[in-house]
């Protein structure tokens, strides 16, 4: 009995890893997030039990303790369980918390990496997160810090890093981000890109500057890219135009 924490990647089904796709075809139970693309879910074996534990902003339904309990129960009931999470389970996916809960219950657990939207989102807009002469590094930060941690994000310090800033889950925090990063020293004309639903048919790319970010309509799920590279578009076609769509085996 093993629970596999599987990354579903940034969105499009053909950006799944081979291992992830294989596990979906033979899982007995799949416990999945709300934003998993339907074409990814279509890969799941027809006999598998599907449990949707998707969270909506502000809702107390499917809190983490409840999800952990579901995973432990599934791990005791089935031979192969997949916990399917957007992006990579260990990049703001609370995969570490779920793994520890499973280990505490005596259940074997593995992690199958997925392509994180922190890189795939910018790439879908033709933005390299590092580029010689522009940025020698990138920093990934959550825009939605858990207030119970007692460790608020020091945005002023982030402004001094000199790296590309990748903000996940920051769609509702654009006013705060703009002010605090400018207070920290980032120029008002620093390029910003917002990529929504990266690599899917619903993908949207919007560009602005740090000063004008509060006036930009940014909807979740979006990746924010802040820094000189956000003004670049080095590809001829975005990833969502290049992807093909899976046909489930036997369809």
N, C-alpha and C positions, 0 to 999 in steps of 0.2 A: 504494500500500500504506500503510494507515493503521491505527494502533491507537487505539481510542477508550476512554478510561477513563471508565466510565459508573457513575453513582451509582444504585443500585436503590432508594434511599429507606429509610424506617424499617421496612418490612415488607410491608404490603398492596400488592397489584399496582396498584390504582387510584390509588396515590400516586406512581407513576412519572411523570416528566415526559414530555411528548409526544415530545420528541427521543429520549429513552431507549427508549421503546416502538418508535419507528420504526427505530432502529438494530438492535434485537433481531430485527426481522422480516427484515432483509436482511444480517445478519452471516454471514460464511463460517465463522468460528470464534468461539466464546464461551468465555472462560476465567473461571470464576465461583467465588465464595466458597461456603463450606459452608452458611451460614445464609440463603441466598437463598430466598424463598418459592417453592414449587412452581408457584403461579399466575403468577409472574413468568417462571420458566423455560419455562412452557407457551407463552409468546409467541414463543419462538425458532423460527425457520424449521426445518422437519423435516429439511432437508438439511444443516444446520449441524453442524460438529464441536463437541462439548461436552467441555470439560476441567474437571474439578472439582479445584480447588487448595485446598480448605478446610483450615484449620488447626484442630487440636484442642489444648486447653491441655496444655502439657508435651511435646507431640510434636515431634520433629525432622523429621517428614515435611513436605514442601512448605515448606521454609524459603524466605526471601525471595530468595536467590541462585538457587534452583531455579525459582521463579516468574518471575524476571526473564529467565532463559534461555528458558523456555517462551514468554514474550511476544516475545522477539526472534526465535525460530524461527518463531512464528506470523506475525509481521509480515513475514517474508521469504517465507512460503508463500502468503499469502492477501491479497486486495484489501482486505477489510473485517474487522477483528478487534475484538471487544468484550471488554474486561476489565471484568467486572461485579462491582461491589463494594457491600456494604451501606452504607446511609447516603450520605455524600458521599465520593468518593475522596480528597479532600484534608483530611478531618477524621479524623485517626488511622487513615487507611486505607492509608498508605504509598504513596499515589498519586504523590507527588513523587519517591520513589526509583525507582518503575517508569518514570515519564516520563523521568527522566535516563538510565536504562539504555537505553531505546529511542532517545533522541536520540543517545547515544554510538554506537549501532549504525547510525545513519543512517536511522532509521525515523520517519516522521511520527507525531505523537501529538496528540490533542485530549482535553479534559476536559469531560464532561457532568455538571454539578452534580446532586446528589440532595438530597432533604430529609434533613437530619441528624437522627438520633435524639436529639441533644442538645436540640432544640427540639420535635420531634414526640412524643418520649416524654412529657415533661411535659404537652404539649397534649392528649395522649390521656387524661390523668388530670384534665383541666380545670385545669391549673396554668399560668398565664402566667409566663414566666421573668422578666419585668419587670412591675411593677404600681405605679401611683402610690401613694405612702404605704407601700409594702412594699419595693420594690427598684428602683433606678435603673440596674441593669446586671446582666450575668451573665458568669460565667467558666467556661469548659469545660476540664476537666483530665482527663488519663488517670489511671486508678487502677492502671495496670500499666506503670510506667516501665521502659524498657530499662536494665538495670543496667550495660550496657557504655558508656553515654553519660558516666558519671561526673558526672551532674548530677541528683542526687536531688531529688524534688519537695519544696519547702519548704511543708509543710502549715500550719505556724504562720503564715507570711506570708499564705497564702491565707485564713486565718481573719480576717485584718485588712483584707481588701479591701472589705468592706461590700457585696458583691454576692451574688446567688444563685450557689451553686456547683453546677455540673452535672458529675457524675463518670461517665465512661464506663469500662467494663471494670473496675469496682471491686467486683464482687460478692464476691470472695474477700478483700477488704482492709477489711472493715467495722470490725473491732476496731481496727486501726491508724488508720483514718480518724477514728473516734470519739475516740480518745485524743489524737491530735495536734491535731485541730481544737479540742478543748476546752482543751488546753494552750496553744493559740494565742489563746484568749480567747473563742471561741464559747460561748454559754450552753448548759448541759446540756439545757435544754428547747427548744432550737432545733428547729423542725419538720423532718422528713425524710420524703421519699417515695421508694419504690422501684418502678419501673415495669418489668415484665418482658415481653419480646416485644411491645412496643408496637405497636398498630394491627393486630395479628393476632388470630385466633380464640383464641390461647393467652394473650392479655394478662392480666396480673395486676397489681393496684395494692395496695401496702401502705404504710401510714403509721405513723410512730413519732416519737421524738425522738432527738436526737444521743446522749444518754446511753444510751438503750435500743437503739440501732442494732446493737450486737454480738449482741443476743439475737434479732434479726429474721432469719428465714430468707430470704436473698437469693440467688437463683439466676441464673446467666448465661443469656441476655444481658439485663442490666438497666441502666437509667439511674437514678442516684441524684440526687435534688434536695435540696439542703440550704439552708435559709433560710426566712424568714417565708412566702414564697409557697407553700411545700410543704404548708401547711395549707389552701390554697384549693382549691375546686372550683367554677369559674365557668361550667361548661357543663352542659347538660341531658342530653347523650349523648356518650359518648366516641367518639373517631374510629373505633375498630374496630367500633362499632355502626352507624356511618353509611356505612361503605365498602361498595361492591358489589363483586362479584368478576368478573374478566374471563372471557370465553369466547374462546379463541383463534380468530382468523379462520379460517373454513372448518370449524369444529367443528360 
